[in-house]
């Protein structure tokens, strides 16, 4: 299994894959729509994720008629939604772990730190599930 974020392709290869001119890729980079990594010699290198993002951009502009400004907004919103989804999944995992820990007898639980001190008599375990 390969790392999808690892740079693999040079600009000419990506241009051939997506059937566009290399200058189009340079233009997209200049506008901030894509950000390929660079070698020490400043050669642009595109990862599998970069190629998918460019293909998404092309679908929006070519097939759906969205202008570049609109495509930029859509792609930024998509990135934010994916990041929020990752955060939600992380939070759910944390809640599940805490729920399982709360279900164990008090003697087996590891001591936990709190951001705020509270009197233990006022705290009650919450049944999450």
N, C-alpha and C positions, 0 to 999 in steps of 0.2 A: 504494500500500500504506500502510495507516495503522498507527500505533504502538498495539499492543494495550494498553499500560499508560497511555495518554493518557486522562484523564477526559473522558467524553462525555455522560453521562446524569445528569439530576437524579433525586432520590429517587422522585418520582411516576412518571416514565417507567419506571424499573426495576421499581417495584411493579406497574405495568400489564403489563410484559413477562413477569414471573414469576408474575403473578396472585396477589399477596400484598398485604397491607395495608402502607402505608408505616411504620406503627408496628412491624411485624415487623422491618423493616430497621433501625430505630432500636434495637430490643431486641438484635438480633444485634451491632450495633456496641457497645452498652453492655457486652455480655458478652465483647467482644474477638474475636468470630468473624470479623468483617470490619472493614476499616479504609479507608473511602472517603477520597479526598482532599477538601480543603476549599478553597473560594475565599476571597478576602480578606474577603468578607462572611459567611464561615462556612457557606456553602451546601454541602451534601454533593454531591460529583460522583463518579460511578462510571465506571470504565473497562470495556472489554470483558472484561478478565481478572477484574475484580470481579464482573461479572454471571455469568461462568462459575463462579466460586467459590461464589457464592450459590446458583446452580442445583445445583451439586454438593452443597452443604449441604442443600438442600431434598430432593434425591433420597435422601440418607442418612436424613433424619428422616421424610419422608412415605412414601416407597416401601419403605424397608428397615427402618423402625421403630427406628432408632438414636436414643438420647436425645442432647441437646445436648452433654453432657460427652463422650460417645463420639465424636460427630461432630467435636468439636474435636480430639480426639486423632488421629483418622483424617486430618483435613485437615492437621494439623501434621506427621504422619508422611509424608504425600504431598509436602508442601513440602520436607521434608528429603531425601526420596528423589530428587526432581527436582534439588535442589542438588548432591547427591552424584553424580548422573549427569552434571551439567555439569562437576564437578571431574574425574571419570574421563575424560570426553571431552577435557578440557584436558590432562590428564596424557598420554593416548594421543597427542595431537597433538605434545606436547613430545617424547615418546619417539621418535615417527616422525621428527621434525625432527632430533633428535640422532643417530638411526640413519643418516639420509641424510648428515649432516655427517661422521660417522665413516667413511662409505664413501668420501668424497673423499680424494684424496691429501693427506698431511700439509702440504704447501706451500700448498695452497689453503684450508686451515681457518683460521678466525679464532681468535686466542688466546682462551682461556676462563679465567674466574676460578674459583677454588675456595674453599670455606669453610675447608678444612683443607689445610695443606701436606703434600705427599707426595713421596717420591723418585720421579723419573720412571722409574728403572730397575725399580721395583716395579709400575708400572702397565702393564696390557695392555688393548688395546681389546676390548670385549665385542661379540660378534656377536649382535644382538638378534633379527633375523629370519632 
